[in-house]
Amino acid sequence: MANRAFSSSSCSLKAATVLLLIVLILHIIGFALPKWVIVEFSVTRFSTRTESGYHAGLWQHCGCAKVHDSSVCLCFSRINDPAWFKTVQAAETLGLIGLIISMLLSLALMCYKQNKKYKIINLIIVIISGTLMLIGVIIFGVKTKEMTKAFEDIDNYSESVEFKGDYGELGYAFILCTVAGCLCIAVCVPLYKIDICTTTQETSYDAPVHYTAQNNPQGYVQGGQQPMMNVPTHPQTQYGSPPAYEHCYAQGNSGIPYKS
């Protein structure tokens, strides 16, 4: 039954499910890695130049330093974060939960049963999940730009600190979550809408019923033929006329009965 349901599901549903799986993988990677923002700088002290860096994600922040040609990083769990950052954490977490639910529901629709009601529910979950993901990355991006101004003030104030590149760059984990949110809204949502529009009836899969060929019933008419009637005959030449009607019939020399 699963194979039959999969073969009968629309191409848009299959494509949306595959893309949703890609979105889920990208979001999980970006969600877990502490590379949402990266700051690289060097500190000069007592004629000694030390290469340092800082990078952070949703759940950890790490400080790195280059010691004897080797980089050492120490990571710590995030605590006492501002309210806007907790909003980002909540939005990305809810978006991840929604993606998982939508993925399971999409697989059930594709491999088990086509149900328009559940397809609409799935579409709503995808829209909400993608929206939350984009809200989280937008808030983080705006606040990070505000933080770069603080780093710029430090650079202007202290000559011992020199920043490399920008004062705070958005890392690849942030980019992965941004791409995942954009794919979810811009690609997955339209594909799910197309699937709902093309599938207007609920399709269920029952056991097939086979009909065997049967002979035509007695008296069946084919083409322009006259119906065939089976006229009962009685071998009166051997056994005589029917007992109940013997007085009404007479028999000639030919053996064919006729009414007397």
N, C-alpha and C positions, 0 to 999 in steps of 0.2 A: 504493500500500500504506500510505503514511503517513496519508493521509486516512481510509482504512478503519480503521486502528488507532486514530486519534484519536477517531473517531465511536463506536467500540465501548468506549473506556475509560470507567470509572465517573466520575460527577460528583464524587465525593469526591476522586479522584485529580487531576482538573482543578483543583478548588478548592484542594487542598493545594499543588499546584505554583504556582499564582498567588500564594498567601499566602507561600510560601517565597521567591518572587522579591521580594516586598515586604520580607520579613525580611532578605534578603541586601542589598538597597539601603540599608535603615536602618542595618544593622550596618556597612557600608562607610563611610557618612558619619560615623557616630560613631567608628569605628575610626581615621579619618584626621584629624579635626579636633582641635585642641588646646583643647578646651572641656569637659574633664571636670570641672574645678574652677575656680571664678572667685572671686577675692578683690579687692575694691575698697576703697581707703582713701585718706585724704588726710594729707599731712605738712605741718606748719606749722614753718617755720624762718625766723628773723629777720623775723617778721611777714609772711612770704610763705607763702601756702597753695598747695600743689601737689596736684592730683588725680592719683592713681596707681592702678595695678591690676596684677594678676597672674592669668594663667590658664594652665592646663597640660592636656595630653592624654597619650596613651600614648607619644608619640614626641617631643613638643616641649613646652617651657615658655617663656612669653613674659612680659616685663615691659613695662608701658605707663605713659606719663606724659603729662599734658596740658601742652603748651608753646605759648604764644601762641594759645590757642583752637583748637589742633589736637592730636590725639592721636597720639603716636608710640610704636610698639611694636617691640621687638627680641625675636626668637625664637631659641632655641638648641636643639640636639639634647640629648636627655636622656642623661646619663652618670652613673655612680657612684650609681645608684638602689639603694634597699634591696631585700632579697630578696623581700619581699612584693609590691613593685611589678613585679619581673621575673616573678613568678608570674602577676600580672594580665596582663601582656603576652603571656606564653606561652598562657594560657587563651583570651584573646580571639583570638589568631592561629590557634590550632588550631580554635577554633569557626568562624572565617571559612573556613578550608580545608575543613572538613567541610560547610559550607553550599554551597560551590562544587561539591564532589563530588556532594552530594545533589541539587543543582539539575540537573546534567548527567544523572544517573541517572534522575531523575524525567522529564525530557524524553524520554529514550530509552524508558522504559516507556510513556509516554503516546503517543508517535508511532511506535514501531516494533513492540514485542512485549510482551505481558502475560506476565510470568514471576513466579510467586509467590516463588521463592527470592530473586530480586533485589529484590523488594518488601520482603521481610523485612530484607535487608541495608541497604536504603535507610532503613527505619524505625530501625534501630539507629544509623546514622550521624546521623540527625536528632536522636535522643534524646541522643547523646553531645555533639553540637555545641551544642544548646540548654543542656545542663547545664554545659558549660564556660563558655559565655557568662554564665550566671547566677552561676557561682562567681566569675568575674572581677569583675563589677559589685558583688557582695556584699562581697568583700574590699576593693575600692576604697572603697566607701561607708563601711565600718566604720573603715578607717584614716583617711579624711578627717575623720570626726567626732572622732577622736583628735587630728588636727592642729588642729582649730578650738580646742581647749583651749589649745594653745600660743599661738595668735593672741590668745586672750582674755587670757592672762597678759601679753602684750606691750602690749595696750591698757590694762590696769590699771597697768602699770609706767611707761609713757611717756605723758605728756600731749600730746606733739607728734604722735602717731599716732592717727588716728580712723578706725575701720572703718565702712563703710556696710553696713547690713543685718546679715546673719549674718557671722561671722568667716571662713567659707568655704562658699560655695554650690556645690552640684553643678550643673554646666553642662548645656546641652541635648545635647551629644554623649554624655554619660553617660546621659541620659534616653533617647536614641535606641537605644543599645545595650541598655538595660534593657528597653525595649518590644520590641525584636527578640527577645531571649531569652525573654520571657514569651509572645509570639505563637508562637514555635517550639515551646515545650513545651505550652502550653495549647490551641493550635488546630491546628497542623500535625500533631503526633503523633497526636491522636485521629482526624483525617481519614485519615491513612495507615493507621491500624488498621482503620477502617471499610472502606477499599478492599481490604485483605487479606482481611477476613472475607467480603466480598461476592464476591470473585473467588477461587473455590476451584480452578479448573482453569486450566491454562496454555492460552492461546489463541494459535495461530499463524495466519498469513494466507498461504494458497497461492493460486495462480491458479485462478479459477473454472472449472468444467467444465460445459459446456452439452450437453444431450442433445436430439437432434432427434427429431421424431415419426416413427414407423415404422409401416408397415402391419401389421395383425395377421397372425400366422403362419397357414399353411394348416391348416385343421381347427380354428381357434380357436372356442370356444363362448361365446356371449353370452346372458345371461339363462337361460331354460329351453330353449333350442334344442338340438337334437340335433347332435352333431358331423357335419360334412360330410366325406364320404369320396369321393375321386375314384376312381371305378371305371373302370378302363381299358376302353374299347370298341374293337372292331376292325371296320372296315367290310368285313364278310365278304361283303356282297352284291356288292361290287366286286372284292375281292381274294381272297375265300375264307377258310377257317378258318386259324388259325395253323398254320404248317407242322408244328410238333412235336406238336400235339394234334389233327391233322386226323382221325385215325382214331377219336377218342373223341367227336366231335361230329357231329351231323347238323343239317340246316337245313330248316325247314318252308317252306311257301309264304309265311309272313309275313316271312321274312328274319331271324327271331330264332333264334339257335342254341340247341340243347338237346342234352343228353347222350343218346346213342343207347343 
